[in-house]
Amino acid sequence: MPVTTELAPSTVVVPTPIPTITGWRRLLIRPFVAAVRASLRVSPRPMAYLIRRQFARGGALTKAELDRHAPGGITAYRDERYGEGEAARLDVYVPDHAIANDARLPVIVWIHGGGWLGGGKTELSGYMKALAGHGFVAVAIDYALAPAARYPTPVRQAMAALRYVADEAARFHVDPNRMFLGGDSAGAQIAGQIAALATNPDYVRAVGIGSTIEADRLRAVALCCGPYDPSLANDHSPFEGFLTTILWSYSGTRDWRRNKYFATSSIPDNVTGAFPPAFVTVGNADPLAEHSQRLVAALTAHGVEVETLFFPPDHEPPLAHEYQFRLDGADAQQALSRIVDFFTRHA
């Protein structure tokens, strides 16, 4: 793809407000939602597409906020095809000074969230530019989404993306010996699984996916707000329909708890002392907070270097899921600063 230099926006991007549902549409929305929920008895697809649409609306707002904080002086290589399938594409963000000086920089490969069935790399372009602005090459990848793509397809694709970045290191001004992984929400789970596969041969045999990156090249990982252990899903929570849709879609079976192969997606159960240094963060009002706590406990028990950014229960404002992308706020700015510092110290 052609290389284009993108400058920081000079004006604030104001997202189009979501219109209020009124009149006859409001009368129809409740039976429509009820019908979609009823469909969960036979298929996750109707609810999955409804959730994906909602994620897309939220992703547009996230992108607008992140773009306001994007620095200039970053060159973007967009829609690089790294493997088979339409979704196997990635974007690369390189500081202009690296191109001018023909320098090689450490690289951060970031995997987006969205419950394995939504989200996309373009939503995070502002965040990737922010990371690149601190002296890294930043890469955001897309991957095939559930329910059409089941576990562990995104893991296999992310491995292919890592291999592509290493193969194209000279063109992207990447130092392939200084690679970092980052991810948010479902992307954090995928990133954590890749780190475990890169450092645990027994896990490679259990999952059936070989690592495309040598353990000593993977310097560290940053994991934000991830669902690291499917056994922690609460069947009796207010999010029961939401969780059923996501886990059925990704596992390929409604009775996902009995799917022994899907159980290999658990990160805490498969870490070893060779797992790379990890930065783990989650908001105090995130329903997935227990996942981060369990992961940190498992890593610590194995002697892995772990740095955390957790918040007390009474922290104000309450920090919801994916708080780290709310860069208009001080807490997200702190998280970004801590991630950059953590990676810089391990580069």
VMD Tcl script that draws the C-alpha trace (Angstrom):
set ca {
  {0.00 0.00 0.00}
  {1.20 3.58 -0.57}
  {2.71 5.38 2.37}
  {0.94 8.51 3.57}
  {2.03 10.91 6.27}
  {-0.86 11.86 8.54}
  {-0.73 14.98 10.64}
  {-2.55 15.53 13.89}
  {-6.07 16.88 13.37}
  {-6.30 20.63 13.83}
  {-9.89 20.58 15.00}
  {-11.81 18.51 17.50}
  {-13.78 15.72 15.89}
  {-17.34 15.74 17.20}
  {-19.08 12.40 16.64}
  {-22.57 12.36 15.23}
  {-24.98 11.99 18.16}
  {-26.97 8.77 18.35}
  {-30.61 9.69 17.69}
  {-33.22 8.97 20.33}
  {-35.68 6.22 19.45}
  {-39.19 7.68 19.48}
  {-42.68 7.04 18.13}
  {-43.54 3.75 16.46}
  {-39.90 2.65 16.40}
  {-39.86 2.72 20.19}
  {-42.97 0.53 20.27}
  {-41.30 -2.02 18.02}
  {-37.86 -2.15 19.68}
  {-38.92 -4.20 22.73}
  {-40.53 -7.09 20.81}
  {-37.59 -7.02 18.39}
  {-35.06 -7.38 21.22}
  {-37.20 -10.08 22.83}
  {-37.28 -12.01 19.56}
  {-33.50 -11.75 19.20}
  {-33.01 -13.01 22.75}
  {-35.37 -15.90 22.10}
  {-33.23 -16.84 19.12}
  {-30.43 -17.77 21.55}
  {-32.22 -21.07 22.04}
  {-31.07 -22.15 18.59}
  {-28.30 -19.82 17.37}
  {-26.04 -17.02 18.65}
  {-25.97 -15.22 15.31}
  {-28.89 -12.75 15.57}
  {-27.78 -11.55 19.00}
  {-24.12 -11.54 17.91}
  {-24.83 -9.21 15.02}
  {-26.86 -6.93 17.29}
  {-23.96 -6.79 19.77}
  {-21.51 -6.15 16.94}
  {-23.59 -3.23 15.76}
  {-23.64 -1.76 19.25}
  {-19.86 -2.23 19.54}
  {-19.46 -0.36 16.25}
  {-21.41 2.61 17.59}
  {-19.23 2.71 20.68}
  {-16.11 2.21 18.59}
  {-16.89 5.30 16.52}
  {-17.04 7.39 19.69}
  {-13.80 5.84 20.94}
  {-12.05 6.59 17.66}
  {-13.13 10.24 17.78}
  {-11.73 10.64 21.30}
  {-8.46 8.87 20.51}
  {-7.96 10.87 17.31}
  {-8.04 14.08 19.35}
  {-4.89 12.92 21.13}
  {-2.96 11.65 18.09}
  {0.39 13.38 17.46}
  {1.67 14.44 14.08}
  {4.82 13.23 12.35}
  {3.62 9.65 11.94}
  {3.57 7.76 8.63}
  {0.90 5.09 8.17}
  {1.07 1.94 6.05}
  {-2.56 0.85 5.81}
  {-4.28 -2.44 5.03}
  {-1.16 -4.54 4.67}
  {-2.29 -8.08 3.92}
  {-0.54 -10.49 6.28}
  {-2.36 -13.74 5.46}
  {-5.34 -15.49 3.94}
  {-8.83 -13.96 4.11}
  {-10.22 -10.45 3.87}
  {-9.78 -9.78 7.60}
  {-6.05 -10.60 7.58}
  {-4.89 -7.00 7.33}
  {-2.87 -4.70 9.53}
  {-1.88 -1.04 9.80}
  {1.64 0.12 10.67}
  {2.49 3.50 12.21}
  {6.11 4.66 11.94}
  {7.60 7.89 13.34}
  {8.84 10.08 10.50}
  {12.22 10.49 12.21}
  {12.82 6.73 11.92}
  {12.16 6.90 8.19}
  {14.37 9.98 7.75}
  {17.25 8.38 9.66}
  {16.69 4.82 8.43}
  {16.46 3.76 12.07}
  {15.11 0.51 13.52}
  {12.69 0.90 16.42}
  {11.06 -1.52 18.86}
  {7.58 -2.55 17.70}
  {4.28 -2.86 19.55}
  {1.74 -5.18 17.93}
  {-1.72 -4.35 19.31}
  {-4.76 -6.64 19.13}
  {-8.16 -4.93 19.34}
  {-11.06 -6.03 21.52}
  {-14.76 -6.46 20.83}
  {-15.74 -9.78 22.39}
  {-14.09 -11.70 19.52}
  {-17.10 -10.71 17.39}
  {-16.68 -6.95 16.93}
  {-14.21 -4.08 16.86}
  {-11.51 -3.23 14.35}
  {-8.03 -1.84 13.93}
  {-9.12 1.51 12.51}
  {-10.91 2.41 15.74}
  {-7.52 2.51 17.48}
  {-5.59 4.57 14.93}
  {-5.27 7.51 17.34}
  {-3.93 5.24 20.09}
  {-1.42 3.65 17.71}
  {-0.18 7.10 16.72}
  {0.16 8.00 20.39}
  {2.31 4.91 20.98}
  {4.37 5.63 17.85}
  {4.87 9.19 19.06}
  {6.86 7.78 21.98}
  {9.47 6.15 19.77}
  {7.90 2.84 18.76}
  {6.58 1.36 15.56}
  {2.95 0.57 16.36}
  {0.97 -2.12 14.53}
  {-2.78 -2.69 14.78}
  {-4.18 -5.91 13.35}
  {-7.58 -7.10 12.23}
  {-8.67 -10.72 12.48}
  {-11.70 -12.79 11.45}
  {-14.65 -12.37 13.81}
  {-17.02 -14.81 15.47}
  {-19.42 -16.45 14.94}
  {-18.12 -17.03 11.40}
  {-14.60 -17.57 12.78}
  {-14.26 -19.74 15.86}
  {-11.56 -20.28 18.44}
  {-8.61 -20.32 17.91}
  {-8.72 -18.65 14.47}
  {-7.81 -15.14 15.77}
  {-4.83 -16.59 17.66}
  {-3.57 -18.32 14.53}
  {-4.03 -15.10 12.52}
  {-2.26 -12.98 15.12}
  {0.68 -15.38 14.94}
  {0.73 -14.88 11.17}
  {0.68 -11.11 11.67}
  {3.72 -11.31 13.95}
  {5.58 -13.32 11.33}
  {4.65 -10.76 8.65}
  {5.91 -7.84 10.74}
  {9.21 -9.64 11.33}
  {9.54 -10.53 7.64}
  {8.90 -6.90 6.64}
  {11.04 -5.45 9.45}
  {13.34 -3.46 7.17}
  {10.47 -1.82 5.28}
  {8.66 -0.88 8.51}
  {11.84 0.24 10.33}
  {11.30 -2.46 12.95}
  {13.90 -4.08 15.17}
  {12.58 -7.68 15.18}
  {14.57 -8.45 18.33}
  {12.52 -5.95 20.33}
  {8.89 -6.93 19.94}
  {6.03 -6.13 22.29}
  {2.43 -7.29 22.41}
  {-0.55 -5.27 23.59}
  {-4.26 -5.88 23.62}
  {-7.55 -4.68 25.04}
  {-10.52 -6.77 26.16}
  {-10.76 -9.85 23.89}
  {-7.56 -8.65 22.22}
  {-5.80 -8.82 25.58}
  {-6.86 -12.47 25.88}
  {-5.44 -13.18 22.42}
  {-2.20 -11.33 23.23}
  {-1.85 -13.23 26.50}
  {-2.44 -16.52 24.73}
  {0.25 -15.73 22.16}
  {2.71 -14.92 24.96}
  {1.87 -18.22 26.65}
  {2.28 -20.15 23.39}
  {5.66 -18.49 22.79}
  {6.93 -19.63 26.18}
  {5.21 -22.95 26.95}
  {5.85 -25.94 24.63}
  {3.22 -28.05 26.41}
  {0.65 -25.35 25.68}
  {1.62 -25.37 21.99}
  {0.79 -29.08 21.87}
  {-2.53 -28.57 23.67}
  {-3.73 -25.74 21.40}
  {-2.12 -26.97 18.20}
  {-0.66 -23.60 17.20}
  {3.08 -23.12 16.98}
  {4.66 -19.81 17.89}
  {5.99 -17.58 15.12}
  {8.10 -15.54 17.52}
  {11.07 -16.66 19.59}
  {10.58 -16.15 23.31}
  {13.65 -13.91 23.66}
  {12.32 -11.54 20.98}
  {9.06 -10.96 22.84}
  {10.25 -8.47 25.44}
  {6.98 -7.72 27.29}
  {3.18 -7.55 27.02}
  {0.55 -5.01 28.05}
  {-2.87 -6.52 28.82}
  {-5.85 -4.21 29.35}
  {-9.26 -5.25 30.69}
  {-9.16 -8.79 29.32}
  {-11.35 -11.89 29.82}
  {-8.52 -14.30 30.58}
  {-10.41 -17.25 32.08}
  {-13.73 -18.45 30.59}
  {-14.52 -20.41 33.77}
  {-15.08 -17.08 35.56}
  {-18.11 -16.27 33.41}
  {-21.16 -15.89 35.67}
  {-24.21 -17.63 34.23}
  {-26.49 -15.79 36.66}
  {-25.22 -12.26 36.11}
  {-27.29 -9.47 34.50}
  {-25.10 -10.02 31.41}
  {-26.10 -13.68 30.98}
  {-27.50 -13.28 27.43}
  {-24.53 -11.16 26.42}
  {-22.01 -13.69 27.77}
  {-23.86 -16.65 26.27}
  {-23.83 -14.99 22.86}
  {-20.13 -14.16 22.95}
  {-18.87 -17.46 24.36}
  {-21.16 -19.56 22.14}
  {-20.10 -17.54 19.11}
  {-16.38 -17.86 19.82}
  {-16.32 -21.46 21.06}
  {-18.73 -22.77 18.43}
  {-20.93 -24.54 20.97}
  {-23.73 -23.44 23.26}
  {-22.47 -25.73 26.01}
  {-19.06 -24.11 25.91}
  {-18.26 -25.08 29.52}
  {-18.05 -28.73 28.44}
  {-15.82 -27.95 25.49}
  {-12.42 -29.16 26.68}
  {-10.62 -27.63 23.72}
  {-12.14 -24.19 24.39}
  {-10.88 -24.51 27.98}
  {-7.37 -24.13 26.55}
  {-8.18 -20.44 25.99}
  {-7.61 -19.86 29.72}
  {-4.40 -17.86 30.22}
  {-3.92 -18.27 34.01}
  {-4.00 -22.06 33.64}
  {-1.23 -22.10 31.05}
  {1.42 -19.59 32.11}
  {4.93 -20.62 33.15}
  {7.89 -18.82 34.65}
  {9.07 -18.08 31.09}
  {6.07 -15.81 30.39}
  {7.36 -12.34 29.38}
  {7.16 -9.37 31.76}
  {3.56 -8.20 31.88}
  {1.77 -4.93 32.53}
  {-1.85 -5.57 33.55}
  {-4.56 -2.98 34.11}
  {-8.32 -2.91 34.62}
  {-10.86 -0.35 35.85}
  {-12.47 -0.58 39.28}
  {-15.97 -0.70 37.74}
  {-15.09 -3.26 35.06}
  {-17.13 -6.48 35.35}
  {-14.03 -8.34 34.13}
  {-11.81 -7.13 36.99}
  {-11.65 -10.60 38.55}
  {-10.01 -11.93 35.38}
  {-7.08 -9.51 35.72}
  {-6.71 -10.32 39.41}
  {-6.57 -14.05 38.72}
  {-4.09 -13.60 35.90}
  {-1.79 -11.49 38.07}
  {-1.99 -14.08 40.86}
  {-1.01 -16.86 38.43}
  {1.88 -14.87 36.95}
  {3.15 -13.88 40.39}
  {2.99 -17.50 41.59}
  {5.29 -18.46 38.70}
  {7.74 -15.66 39.45}
  {6.93 -13.60 36.35}
  {7.69 -9.89 36.50}
  {4.30 -8.16 36.73}
  {3.42 -4.49 36.96}
  {-0.20 -3.55 37.64}
  {-2.39 -0.50 37.44}
  {-5.46 -1.33 39.52}
  {-7.73 1.10 41.33}
  {-9.44 1.00 44.74}
  {-13.16 0.10 44.75}
  {-14.16 3.65 45.68}
  {-12.07 5.31 42.97}
  {-13.80 8.28 41.35}
  {-14.84 8.46 38.67}
  {-15.69 4.75 38.40}
  {-13.59 3.28 35.61}
  {-15.61 1.04 33.31}
  {-14.49 -1.53 30.76}
  {-11.84 -0.20 28.35}
  {-11.25 2.89 30.50}
  {-7.71 3.16 29.09}
  {-9.07 4.57 25.81}
  {-10.85 7.50 27.49}
  {-7.85 9.75 26.90}
  {-9.81 12.88 27.72}
  {-9.48 11.72 31.35}
  {-6.48 11.62 33.69}
  {-6.75 7.89 34.48}
  {-6.43 6.82 30.85}
  {-3.53 9.22 30.40}
  {-1.86 7.59 33.39}
  {-2.39 4.15 31.89}
  {-0.87 5.24 28.56}
  {2.12 6.77 30.34}
  {2.64 3.62 32.40}
  {2.43 1.35 29.34}
  {4.94 3.48 27.42}
  {7.29 3.57 30.40}
  {6.98 -0.20 30.92}
  {7.80 -0.95 27.29}
  {10.61 1.60 27.20}
  {12.31 -0.01 30.21}
  {12.16 -3.42 28.50}
  {13.27 -2.23 25.08}
}
mol new
graphics top color blue
foreach p $ca { graphics top sphere $p radius 0.5 }
foreach p [lrange $ca 0 end-1] q [lrange $ca 1 end] { graphics top cylinder $p $q radius 0.2 }
display resetview
